[in-house]
Structure formats: C-alpha cells, structure tokens
Amino acid sequence: NQVMQELENKGLKIIKNIKEAKENAIIRAHGEPKKTYEEAKKLGINILDLTCPKVLKIHSIAKEYANKGYYILLIGQKNHPETIGTISYCGKNSNIIESKEHIEEALNKLYNSNINKVLILSQTTYNIEKFNDIVDLIKESVQSKEIKLEIKNTICNATKLRQEETKQIAGIVDIMIIIGGKNSSNTNKLYQVSNKYCKKSILIETKEELVLNNIRKANKIGVMAGASTPKKSIESVVEMLQEIC
C-alpha cells in the first residue's frame, strides 16, 4: 500500500479496466486475463507488460495443455488477480480449486466432461502444505478411474523458501512478526504458516503497528517479510526492534 501511494503521488493512475487507460498502460506482476491484451490492441493502447516471468510461464503451460485437450485444475484463490488471469488461459475445460472443500465439485465437473487427461497447476503464492494436501486428495479420488494425472507445482521458489523459513523460525520464538501488505496473498500465507507454529504471530505493514509492551516481554523475536514488502519497511521495523531490545 505504501509503494502504491508513493507511485500515485508521482502521478501514476491506478485503473481497474484497460478502457480507462489513455496511450500507455503498465500490467503489474500478477498479470491480466487474455481479454485485457485483446482490448488494449483494439484501443491502440501501448502495453508495458511487467507480469512476473513465473506467472507468464504458467500462462504458457496452461495454453499448451489446453490445446492438447487436458482438463486443467488450478489451485488458488478464486478472486486473486493472478488466478483470474491464469484461468483465462486454461480453456473452457478448467476449474479453480480454492480449498479442500471445492475438490468434489471440481471433480464432478471433470467426470461429466469425459476427459481423461488432467493437469494440476497452482497460483504462485499458494500455501505449499495446502497444495500438497489437495493434490493427495485428488490422487486418492481419481485412482479408481482411468485418468492420466499430470501435476506441476508452480508455486514460486521464493514463496516456498519464505514459507519454510517462517515455519522454522516461528517454532523457536516467543513472538513472530510478519511484515507486508494486508492485501498481499503471499504475506497472508506467511502469517497463516507462522500462526500455526507461533500463536503470538502478528501481521503489520509499518513499524507504527507494533505494540511495544508486548515486544518488550519477549525473549526471542522472529521477523519475516512478504515477497513484495519494500526494503525500507523491513529495515524500519528491524531498527525499531533493535532499539527496544
């Protein structure tokens, strides 16, 4: 949020629809659905595509397997911009699985399609433990059927590493501080992981949100930041903790 505010102060206009653009538009790291590019071309808008290369690779995999006649199951948050963009490349024979509760519905649609080739993909910032649980349940459900299952764990390596480090640190500290945007998917996943192993986990965007009395009572404090958290935000929190401690 702080970064977006800085950019807006410098004159960048944030839009939700490509039709609001004038001559030039930037596509952010999460990516956009196919129709955004199509509409930009029609309107003569120049696109500067800053979609994360890892997300673009997933779009490419999705297109390739959709053309091969695969049914695609995308594990991710339905309303997340990255998922909305990716599903547009998966073709009509596709479904989003947000959690274990959505597996049965997705598999029923698969069975009704009579397609026997399935590709599983993931949102880059999805929780690795939850992804593995969902994949195991899908394998178990389809094992009695003649279905070819292909699994591509497309969770970003940086996301996996951060989640693993968060798990390790949270298990040995009194308080765990996660720094990042409250609306950031990967930051929220870190908080979920942290809270599982350290009940005194807090999610903050800035140092002003720290409750100092609680911090002073701790003997050991862990700090982790989301992938998109600015270095300045992290350093200011760490400096404040060093002063208190």
N, C-alpha and C positions, 0 to 999 in steps of 0.2 A: 504493500500500500504506500509506503514511504517513497519508494522508487517511482511509482506511477504518479504520485503527487508532484515529485520533482520534475518529471517529464512534462506534465501538464503545465506546470509553472513556466516551462521553457517554450510553451506554445504547441505542444503535441496534442491533437484532439483524439480522444478515445471514442471509437464508434462500435456499434453492435451489428451493423449491417453495411455491406460493401457499397450499397446505394447511397450511403451518407458521405462517401469519400468524394474528393474532387479529382485532382490529377494523379496523386500518388498515395499509396497505402502500404503500410507495413503489416505483415502477418506475424503474429507473435509465436513464441516457441511451441505452444500447444497444437498449432496447426488449425486448419479450417476444412470444412466439407468441400467436396468437389464443386458444388454449385457456386461457391464463392469465387473460385477462379474463372468459372464459365461466365458469371455475371460481370466480373471485372473486365474480361475480354470484350464483352458486348458493349460495356460502357466506356471503353477506351481508357481504363484506369491502369496506371503502371504499378505493378506489384513488386515490393521488395520482400521476398519470402525468407523470414527468419525462423521458420519452423525448425525445431530441433532435428538434426540428421537422423537420430534414432527413431523419431516419430515418422519421418519420411520413409525410413526403411520398412516400418510396419505397414505403411500405406502400400508400398511396393509389393510386400509379401501378400497382403490381402488381395490386391488386384490379380496377382499371379495365380493364387489358389482359387479365387472366384472364377477366373477364366478356365481353370482346369475342372470346374464342376464340383468343387468342395462345398460343403456346408460349413460356415465359419461361426464359431462360438468365441465371442470377445468378452474376456473377463475384465470388468472395470465399472466405474461409476457411470450410470446412465446419463446423468446431467453434466458430466465433466466435459469441458470443451474438447479435450483430446479424444475422448471416446466418441463424441458426436462427430468429430472429423473423421476418425478411423472407420467407423461403421459405414460411412458413405462409400468407402472403397471395397466393402465386403460383399456387395451384390445383394439381391433380394433374399437369397437363402442364407440368412445370418441372424444372429440373436446376441443380445448383451446379457451376460450373467453378472449381476451386481454382488450377489452373496449366495450362500448355500441354499437359501430359501427359493431362489429363482431357477435352480437346476432342473427340477421336474418339469416345469412349464417349457423351458427351452428344449429339453429332450423330447417332449411330446410333439413339439413343432418339427423337430428333426425327423422323428419317426414318421410323421404324416407326410413329409416331403419325399419319402422313399429314397433319399440319398444315402449312400453307404460309405462316403468318404468325408471325414470331419477334420477340420483344422482348429486348434485352440490357440488363441493369441491373448496377450494381456496388455492393459494400459501400462505405460512405462513406470508409473509411480504407485502401482498397486502393492498391497501388503503381501510379501513373499510367502509368509506362513499360510495366509488365507488362500492364496493362489494354489499352493500345493494341496491344501485340503479339498478345494473344489475340484482340482484335476483328479485326485484319488477317488472322489465320489463319482465323477463322470466315468472313469475307467471301470469302476465297480458296476455301475448301472448298465453300461453297454457291453460288458464282457460276454453275455449270453447271446448277443446279436452279431450278425456278420457286418461289423462296421470297422473300417480302417481309420484308426485314430492317429493323427499327427499333432504333436504338441511342440509349440515354440514359446519358450519362456522369454517374452520380450520386455520383461521388467528391466529398467536401466541398471547397469552395473553400479553406478554411483548410488542409486536408490537402495539396491541390495546391500552394499557395503555400509551405508549410513544406518540402515535398519539393524544390521548385525552388530555394528559398533554400539548402537544405542542399547541394544539388548544386553551386551556385555557390561557396559558402564552402569546402566540402571540397576543391575544386580548387586553392585558393590557400594552404592552411595546412599546418603540419607535423603538428599533432595536432587531431583533431576530437572534441569531447565532446558526446554526446547525453544529455540529462537526462530521465528519465522512468521509469515503471513497467516492469519487465522483462516483465510480462504484458500490457502495453498494445500493441494492434495498431499504432496509428499511430506510436508511439515506435519499435517494432521496424522499421517500414517506413523511418523516417528513418535508422536505423542501417544498414540494407541499402543505402540510397542513398549514405550517407556513406562506407561501406566500399568502395564501387565507385570513388570518386574520391579517397579518402584512406585508405591502408592502415593508418594509425595512428589508427583511429577507436575510441572506447570508449563503452560504454553504462553509465551509472551512475544510481542512484536518489538517492543522497545524496553530499555532499562527502567523507564518510569513505572512499568507494571510490576516490578519486583516488590514483594512485601518484605521489607528489610528485617523485621523482627523474626520472621520465620527463618530467614537466611542465617542470621546470627546464631541460631540454636543448632545449626547443622555442623557436624564434624567433617563431613565429606560431601562435596557438591559436584555433580556431573553436568556438563554442558554439551549440547549438540544443536546443530542448526540445519534448517532445510536447504535444499539444493539452490533455491533462488534467493536465499537470505543475503542481503548486501554485507560485504566485509565490514563496513562501517558500523552496522548494527551489532554484529558479533563482538567486535573489538570494544565497543562502548559498554556492553554488558559485562564482558570479562574484566575490563578495567575497574568497573564499579565493584564487582565481586572481590577483586584483589584488594581494593581499599578497605572493604568491610572485614575481610578475613585477615 
